Amino acid sequence: MKFDSYWLDTAPPFEHAASAPPEGRFDVAVVGGGFTGLSAARALSRAGASVALLEAGRIIGEASGRNGGQCNTGVAQDYGALVQRLGRDRAQRCYQAYADAVESVERVIRDERIDCAFLRHGKLKLAAKPAHYEQLARTCELIRQDVDPDVEMIPASRIGEEVASPLFHGGLLQRNGGQMHMGRFGVGLATAAARHGASIFEHAAVSAIDRRASGVRITTTRGEIEANEVLISTGASQVGPLKWYRRRMAPVGSFIVVTEPLDRERLDRLLPKRRAYVTSRIIGHYFRVTPDDRLLFGGRARFAMSNLHSDAKSGALLRAGLEATFPELAGVKLDYCWGGLVDMTRDRLPRAGSHDGLYHSMGYSGHGVQMSVHMGERMAATLLGASDANPWADFDWPAIPGHFGEPWFLPLVGAWYRLQDRLH
């Protein structure tokens, strides 16, 4: 079994990274080579701006290349709870931002002709308990009334048509959800950005960002550049002078296993609709079929940072979850196991705007595939002068109390969530 991301291991090589060290002056420096940074670099370059993208490792080497491969409509929270907390108008705008984000991904794939096995088969949220089904039904009705008439409840009597598992009591189907090969999409997006003129520097970790009267000087491990504007798109990165951002997000580990290729007859029996699936528990699972007929199965198996030891322990927990969900896969060979960091905000909503003269977009809280691409474009438009481009501009972003960069509280959060899953 490889302790490596399936998406990264099966992606084509990126062949357009700048070979020379970073130097010179640019209109915009983008810090972070995930989907947000690459999308922004593409949009800015297409508009004629000179762009330097600085990535500490390889492009899409972190969250963008280490996720569950889902590209879904819908907020991270229960929509009804979001309405109660934010009010109907603001909650509708949040939901619509995610719907727009899926459209942005599909448009970029189409415009740049990226071969990434994009499918729009919908997302099915599976009720782990009968009471969860009732809650999902209430949410479904609110979503239908407010923002998306094309949602549907699948009752327990029909859930076998969707998922051949003994665990679920129905589910909420949102048809606009999608999925794709994250590695192939990311390399395609980076190639498009480079083709439009962006200079992409890999293995150029940022060590200092100094604002000056003439602009911003950025020091990296490979050289220095100057820029008129800077966009920070680093997510939960623990590298570089990013303490202000780290204090506002919890870097929660998310872990994934991928099976050996399975025969089509078995997959047609287990998951005939080939949707993106999530379960209703707080510490639940998500799964889907890969383009080469493997089952990807993930979740927040442990509230811990991702490393080789942690990934291996989480892989064992995920195997148990996979076999409980699909008993006929007991003993199936697992070819991949890996983890990554989710940039979790307190309210699980993204944050984008500016602080201390630097622009930023991050905090996608486990729903970043679509929103990162969308916000790369939206922040590019903001940098180019569009005052109404940022859908998250009116959200404040206070620091998490007691959080100074090291996530000491993760085991406590995990214990609380496990208790909630048992009680509700």
PyMOL commands that set and color helices and strands:
alter all, ss='L'
color gray80, all
select helices_A, chain A and resi 6-9+35-46+63-65+79-86+88-112+130-146+159-161+182-195+243-246+264-270+308-325+327-329+368-383+410-423
alter helices_A, ss='H'
color red, helices_A
select strands_A, chain A and resi 25-31+51-54+70-71+123-126+151-154+171-174+178-179+199-201+206-212+215-220+224-232+250-259+276-279+285-289+295-299+334-344+351-355+358-362
alter strands_A, ss='S'
color yellow, strands_A
deselect
rebuild
show_as cartoon
